[in-house]
Amino acid sequence: MRKAFAYYRKSIERDSVKSIDGQREEVHRYAIENNIEIVEEFSEVASSATIDREEFLKMFASLKDRNDIDFILIYRFDRITREMDDFGWILSQLKKILKVKTRLHSITEDNDYVESPEKLLIQTMKTYGSTLEREAAVKRMYEGKMRKSKKGGFLGGTPPLGYRSVPGTGKLAINEEEASLVKQVFALKETGLSMNGIAKELNELGFISRKGGKFHAKTVQRIIKHERLYRGEYEDPSILN
């Protein structure tokens, strides 16, 4: 039985490729059908812009100690990299530096590139196409953030209190458990209370902060500064209206 490492990657650039679990399921099915033993798996959520990735490097380090691994099974070649120069580096490392028999093996694409210069050229050009796709995705993300920045919307990171981020969209959804707290803060603000006064009232009412502690003036200030967001003046859903 031939042996293999399996590598799964989901891009942080929000590509449409299968999830890590989806990739794993397909790779395992392929291995069973082709009498291949998967001896170790590596998976990560990481950018395709670099191969300086923790699990990728860990996998290559593991190859140094053994020459019984026939394949690195991947769902698609662009899961290992979308960069043309990195693709060439990987092939050279396996063959000329590590000097192992291990070869990249896509379960969904032609793998005859190993013996055919013409097919290697085709695969290299596909990788170049993936490079262009990645750059276009990054550009779209940047332009989207710039549009939101001009409008004052959420730019990413930790969502303001009362919201949760929707994975893979850059958008916000209302966190119902926190929304009532936000409404309470602004109701207290309408009574004319100071930041300290609002914090004291929240603590007395039994509210706790997102970190599980008491409220302070600065905590309240961070909530109030997002008033326009809460009132639906940007692209995200309204909590106060």
Secondary structure as GFF3:
##gff-version 3
##sequence-region A 1 241
A	DSSP	beta_strand	2	10	.	.	.	ID=ss1
A	DSSP	alpha_helix	20	33	.	.	.	ID=ss2
A	DSSP	beta_strand	36	45	.	.	.	ID=ss3
A	DSSP	alpha_helix	54	63	.	.	.	ID=ss4
A	DSSP	beta_strand	71	74	.	.	.	ID=ss5
A	DSSP	three_ten_helix	77	79	.	.	.	ID=ss6
A	DSSP	alpha_helix	84	92	.	.	.	ID=ss7
A	DSSP	pi_helix	93	97	.	.	.	ID=ss8
A	DSSP	beta_strand	103	106	.	.	.	ID=ss9
A	DSSP	three_ten_helix	112	114	.	.	.	ID=ss10
A	DSSP	alpha_helix	117	151	.	.	.	ID=ss11
A	DSSP	beta_strand	163	166	.	.	.	ID=ss12
A	DSSP	beta_strand	171	174	.	.	.	ID=ss13
A	DSSP	alpha_helix	176	190	.	.	.	ID=ss14
A	DSSP	alpha_helix	195	204	.	.	.	ID=ss15
A	DSSP	alpha_helix	217	224	.	.	.	ID=ss16
A	DSSP	alpha_helix	227	230	.	.	.	ID=ss17
###
